[in-house]
Amino acid sequence: MQAVEQLYKDLHGEEKYNKAVEALIEMLGEKGIAISELEIKMLIEAAVVEFNGAVKAD
């Protein structure tokens, strides 16, 4: 995700989020891993919830 931050500095919010989703789908596809946009978004949201829970615990 840091690559998306660096490559798309001119994008913000939802545009940057969507670009990250597209990049993940493409990178995984190149490795023979088929995953849908919905699956990527669900994984990102789950990671955010987990991260926020860890931050609150500290």
Short mmCIF file of the C-alpha atoms (twelve columns), coordinates in Angstrom:
data_MODEL
# 
_entry.id   MODEL 
# 
loop_
_atom_site.group_PDB 
_atom_site.id 
_atom_site.type_symbol 
_atom_site.label_atom_id 
_atom_site.label_alt_id 
_atom_site.label_comp_id 
_atom_site.label_asym_id 
_atom_site.label_seq_id 
_atom_site.Cartn_x 
_atom_site.Cartn_y 
_atom_site.Cartn_z 
_atom_site.pdbx_PDB_model_num 
ATOM 1  C CA . MET A 1  0.000   0.000   0.000   1 
ATOM 2  C CA . GLN A 2  2.937   2.308   0.490   1 
ATOM 3  C CA . ALA A 3  3.572   1.992   -3.243  1 
ATOM 4  C CA . VAL A 4  0.056   3.295   -3.951  1 
ATOM 5  C CA . GLU A 5  0.698   6.204   -1.569  1 
ATOM 6  C CA . GLN A 6  3.886   7.083   -3.432  1 
ATOM 7  C CA . LEU A 7  2.662   6.464   -6.987  1 
ATOM 8  C CA . TYR A 8  -0.677  8.238   -6.672  1 
ATOM 9  C CA . LYS A 9  0.090   11.266  -4.513  1 
ATOM 10 C CA . ASP A 10 -2.410  13.304  -6.514  1 
ATOM 11 C CA . LEU A 11 -5.270  10.963  -5.604  1 
ATOM 12 C CA . HIS A 12 -7.119  11.105  -2.300  1 
ATOM 13 C CA . GLY A 13 -9.745  9.178   -0.383  1 
ATOM 14 C CA . GLU A 14 -11.946 6.882   -2.433  1 
ATOM 15 C CA . GLU A 15 -9.946  7.373   -5.632  1 
ATOM 16 C CA . LYS A 16 -6.747  6.206   -3.937  1 
ATOM 17 C CA . TYR A 17 -8.595  3.345   -2.234  1 
ATOM 18 C CA . ASN A 18 -9.984  2.172   -5.582  1 
ATOM 19 C CA . LYS A 19 -6.536  2.400   -7.185  1 
ATOM 20 C CA . ALA A 20 -5.145  0.232   -4.372  1 
ATOM 21 C CA . VAL A 21 -7.896  -2.336  -4.952  1 
ATOM 22 C CA . GLU A 22 -7.152  -2.394  -8.692  1 
ATOM 23 C CA . ALA A 23 -3.424  -2.783  -8.039  1 
ATOM 24 C CA . LEU A 24 -3.986  -5.698  -5.645  1 
ATOM 25 C CA . ILE A 25 -6.258  -7.495  -8.102  1 
ATOM 26 C CA . GLU A 26 -3.661  -7.047  -10.853 1 
ATOM 27 C CA . MET A 27 -0.700  -8.142  -8.720  1 
ATOM 28 C CA . LEU A 28 -2.488  -11.217 -7.413  1 
ATOM 29 C CA . GLY A 29 -3.764  -12.055 -10.908 1 
ATOM 30 C CA . GLU A 30 -0.180  -12.022 -12.210 1 
ATOM 31 C CA . LYS A 31 0.612   -14.673 -9.603  1 
ATOM 32 C CA . GLY A 32 -2.346  -16.817 -10.665 1 
ATOM 33 C CA . ILE A 33 -4.525  -15.818 -7.711  1 
ATOM 34 C CA . ALA A 34 -8.049  -14.938 -8.772  1 
ATOM 35 C CA . ILE A 35 -9.806  -12.583 -6.359  1 
ATOM 36 C CA . SER A 36 -12.759 -10.283 -6.816  1 
ATOM 37 C CA . GLU A 37 -12.997 -6.598  -6.030  1 
ATOM 38 C CA . LEU A 38 -15.518 -7.397  -3.299  1 
ATOM 39 C CA . GLU A 39 -13.161 -9.924  -1.687  1 
ATOM 40 C CA . ILE A 40 -10.299 -7.398  -1.688  1 
ATOM 41 C CA . LYS A 41 -12.516 -4.731  -0.118  1 
ATOM 42 C CA . MET A 42 -13.700 -7.162  2.557   1 
ATOM 43 C CA . LEU A 43 -10.097 -8.093  3.387   1 
ATOM 44 C CA . ILE A 44 -9.074  -4.441  3.604   1 
ATOM 45 C CA . GLU A 45 -11.987 -3.624  5.908   1 
ATOM 46 C CA . ALA A 46 -11.193 -6.626  8.119   1 
ATOM 47 C CA . ALA A 47 -7.566  -5.484  8.363   1 
ATOM 48 C CA . VAL A 48 -8.657  -1.950  9.291   1 
ATOM 49 C CA . VAL A 49 -10.922 -3.269  12.060  1 
ATOM 50 C CA . GLU A 50 -8.094  -5.462  13.369  1 
ATOM 51 C CA . PHE A 51 -5.628  -2.549  13.239  1 
ATOM 52 C CA . ASN A 52 -8.018  -0.191  15.023  1 
ATOM 53 C CA . GLY A 53 -8.631  -2.801  17.727  1 
ATOM 54 C CA . ALA A 54 -4.891  -3.207  18.268  1 
ATOM 55 C CA . VAL A 55 -4.371  0.556   18.466  1 
ATOM 56 C CA . LYS A 56 -7.149  0.952   21.045  1 
ATOM 57 C CA . ALA A 57 -5.647  -1.849  23.142  1 
ATOM 58 C CA . ASP A 58 -2.380  0.084   23.463  1 
# 
